[in-house]
Amino acid sequence: MSLFVQAFVTLLVIFDPLAAIPIFLTLTRSQDPAGRRRTARVSVLVAAGVVAVFAVLGNGLLDALGISLQALQVAGGVLLALIALDLLKADCARNRANAGSGAVAFVPLGTPLPAGPGAIAATMLYMEKAATAAAVTAVVLALAAALLLTWLTLRFSFAIGRLLKDNGLNLVTRVMGLLAAAMAVQLVAAAVQHWTRWGVA
């Protein structure tokens, strides 16, 4: 349960579906309600596919490249810190949007918005840490739950946007940024603690 909660919160912060609402509303403004629902569904399926590939192949890729879990932790922490800075500035919509993209469900709504480097690194990290079948199941369920919440947020983005308004979205985004910054520090600190105790592999 502890691993599930940790992985779920981390992935949800990285996916940050609330920050994607302005982008989604902008890129789907010419679509009818059915088209917006289809775009939300396809974008989350694309994100799930991208992250799943790295979740399955990640451990073998690390071994082949000679990358340690601690190195991945530091890389994930740095990426998460960059995401946190973006969230704290509440500039996600401007910095991440790519309005010139044709298939918006694939780019940018599928990747790199939810399924970006931070999400890939975090998923690989948790899969690497999962030593038992129960732990792997917890990570998979956490990923599925975070993706489900992301889909629901996009699916009802118009209603959520009207409810929270710009100030509410900015407030929630900054809170998520603070959580992301704390998680980034924790990832790096855990890797440094391991190196201090056992040395760099």
C-alpha positions as CSV (number, residue, x, y, z in Angstrom):
1,M,0.0,0.0,0.0
2,S,2.9,2.4,0.8
3,L,4.5,1.8,-2.6
4,F,1.1,2.2,-4.3
5,V,0.4,5.5,-2.6
6,Q,4.0,6.8,-3.3
7,A,3.9,5.8,-7.0
8,F,0.3,7.1,-7.5
9,V,1.0,10.5,-6.0
10,T,4.3,10.9,-7.9
11,L,2.8,9.9,-11.2
12,L,-0.3,12.0,-10.7
13,V,1.9,15.1,-9.8
14,I,4.0,14.5,-13.0
15,F,0.9,13.9,-15.2
16,D,-0.6,17.0,-13.6
17,P,-4.0,16.7,-15.4
18,L,-5.2,20.0,-14.1
19,A,-2.4,21.9,-15.7
20,A,-3.3,20.2,-19.0
21,I,-6.9,21.6,-18.9
22,P,-6.1,25.0,-20.5
23,I,-4.1,23.2,-23.3
24,F,-6.9,20.7,-23.8
25,L,-9.5,23.4,-24.0
26,T,-7.4,25.4,-26.5
27,L,-6.5,22.5,-28.8
28,T,-10.0,21.0,-28.9
29,R,-12.0,24.2,-29.1
30,S,-13.1,23.4,-32.7
31,Q,-14.2,19.9,-31.8
32,D,-17.7,18.8,-30.9
33,P,-18.4,17.1,-27.5
34,A,-18.0,13.7,-29.0
35,G,-14.7,14.7,-30.6
36,R,-13.4,16.1,-27.3
37,R,-14.3,12.8,-25.5
38,R,-12.5,10.8,-28.2
39,T,-9.4,13.1,-28.0
40,A,-9.3,12.7,-24.2
41,R,-9.6,8.9,-24.5
42,V,-7.0,8.6,-27.2
43,S,-4.5,10.9,-25.5
44,V,-4.6,8.8,-22.3
45,L,-4.2,5.6,-24.2
46,V,-1.2,7.0,-26.0
47,A,0.3,8.0,-22.7
48,A,-0.4,4.6,-21.2
49,G,1.3,2.9,-24.2
50,V,4.4,5.0,-24.0
51,V,4.9,4.6,-20.3
52,A,4.0,0.9,-20.4
53,V,6.7,0.2,-23.0
54,F,9.4,1.8,-20.8
55,A,8.0,0.1,-17.7
56,V,8.4,-3.3,-19.3
57,L,11.7,-2.7,-21.1
58,G,13.2,-0.3,-18.6
59,N,15.0,-2.8,-16.3
60,G,16.7,-4.5,-19.3
61,L,17.6,-1.2,-20.8
62,L,19.3,-0.1,-17.5
63,D,21.3,-3.3,-17.3
64,A,22.3,-3.0,-20.9
65,L,23.5,0.6,-20.5
66,G,25.1,-0.1,-17.1
67,I,23.0,2.5,-15.3
68,S,22.3,2.0,-11.6
69,L,19.1,2.6,-9.8
70,Q,20.6,5.4,-7.9
71,A,21.7,7.2,-11.1
72,L,18.1,6.8,-12.4
73,Q,16.8,8.2,-9.1
74,V,19.0,11.3,-9.4
75,A,17.9,11.8,-13.1
76,G,14.3,11.4,-12.1
77,G,14.8,13.8,-9.3
78,V,16.3,16.4,-11.5
79,L,13.5,16.0,-14.1
80,L,10.9,16.2,-11.3
81,A,12.5,19.3,-10.0
82,L,12.3,21.0,-13.4
83,I,8.6,20.0,-13.6
84,A,8.1,21.4,-10.1
85,L,9.6,24.8,-11.1
86,D,7.3,24.8,-14.1
87,L,4.3,24.1,-11.9
88,L,5.2,26.6,-9.3
89,K,5.4,29.3,-12.0
90,A,2.0,28.1,-13.3
91,D,3.4,28.4,-16.8
92,C,2.6,24.8,-17.9
93,A,0.0,25.8,-20.5
94,R,2.4,28.1,-22.3
95,N,5.5,26.0,-21.9
96,R,4.1,22.7,-22.8
97,A,1.6,23.4,-25.5
98,N,2.3,22.8,-29.1
99,A,-0.6,24.2,-31.0
100,G,1.0,23.6,-34.4
101,S,0.7,19.8,-33.9
102,G,-1.8,18.1,-36.2
103,A,-2.9,15.0,-34.2
104,V,-3.3,16.7,-30.8
105,A,-4.4,13.5,-29.1
106,F,-0.9,12.1,-29.8
107,V,1.2,15.2,-29.5
108,P,1.1,17.1,-27.2
109,L,-1.9,15.7,-25.2
110,G,-0.6,12.1,-25.2
111,T,3.1,12.8,-25.2
112,P,5.0,14.8,-23.9
113,L,2.3,16.2,-21.6
114,P,1.5,13.2,-19.4
115,A,4.0,10.7,-20.9
116,G,7.1,12.9,-20.8
117,P,10.6,12.2,-19.5
118,G,9.6,12.7,-15.9
119,A,6.8,10.1,-16.1
120,I,9.0,7.6,-17.9
121,A,11.9,8.0,-15.5
122,A,9.5,7.7,-12.5
123,T,7.8,4.6,-13.8
124,M,11.1,2.9,-14.6
125,L,12.4,3.8,-11.1
126,Y,9.4,2.3,-9.3
127,M,9.5,-0.8,-11.5
128,E,13.2,-1.2,-10.7
129,K,12.4,-0.9,-7.0
130,A,9.5,-3.5,-7.2
131,A,11.2,-6.7,-6.0
132,T,8.1,-8.8,-5.6
133,A,5.0,-9.6,-7.7
134,A,2.9,-7.7,-5.2
135,A,5.1,-4.6,-5.5
136,V,4.9,-4.8,-9.3
137,T,1.1,-5.0,-9.1
138,A,1.1,-2.0,-6.8
139,V,3.1,0.1,-9.3
140,V,0.9,-1.0,-12.2
141,L,-2.3,-0.2,-10.3
142,A,-0.8,3.2,-9.3
143,L,-0.1,3.9,-12.9
144,A,-3.6,2.8,-14.0
145,A,-5.2,4.9,-11.3
146,A,-3.2,8.0,-12.2
147,L,-4.0,7.6,-15.9
148,L,-7.7,7.0,-15.0
149,L,-7.8,10.3,-13.0
150,T,-6.0,12.0,-15.9
151,W,-8.6,10.8,-18.4
152,L,-11.5,11.8,-16.1
153,T,-10.0,15.3,-15.7
154,L,-9.7,15.7,-19.5
155,R,-13.1,14.2,-20.1
156,F,-14.7,16.8,-17.8
157,S,-12.2,19.6,-18.5
158,F,-14.9,22.1,-19.5
159,A,-16.9,21.6,-16.3
160,I,-13.7,21.6,-14.1
161,G,-12.4,24.8,-15.9
162,R,-15.7,26.6,-15.2
163,L,-15.7,25.4,-11.6
164,L,-12.2,26.3,-10.6
165,K,-11.6,29.3,-13.0
166,D,-8.1,30.5,-13.7
167,N,-7.2,31.4,-10.1
168,G,-8.3,28.0,-8.8
169,L,-6.3,26.1,-11.5
170,N,-3.2,28.2,-10.7
171,L,-3.5,27.5,-7.0
172,V,-3.9,23.8,-7.4
173,T,-1.0,23.8,-9.9
174,R,1.3,25.5,-7.5
175,V,0.4,23.1,-4.7
176,M,1.2,20.2,-7.0
177,G,4.5,21.9,-7.8
178,L,5.4,22.1,-4.1
179,L,4.7,18.4,-3.8
180,A,6.8,17.6,-6.9
181,A,9.7,19.6,-5.5
182,A,9.6,17.7,-2.2
183,M,9.5,14.4,-4.1
184,A,12.5,15.4,-6.2
185,V,14.6,16.3,-3.1
186,Q,13.6,12.9,-1.6
187,L,14.7,11.0,-4.7
188,V,18.1,12.7,-4.8
189,A,18.6,12.4,-1.1
190,A,17.9,8.6,-1.1
191,A,20.5,8.1,-3.9
192,V,23.1,10.2,-2.1
193,Q,22.5,8.3,1.1
194,H,23.0,5.0,-0.7
195,W,26.2,6.2,-2.3
196,T,27.5,7.5,1.0
197,R,26.9,4.2,2.7
198,W,27.8,1.7,-0.1
199,G,29.8,3.8,-2.6
200,V,29.1,4.4,-6.2
201,A,28.7,1.2,-8.3
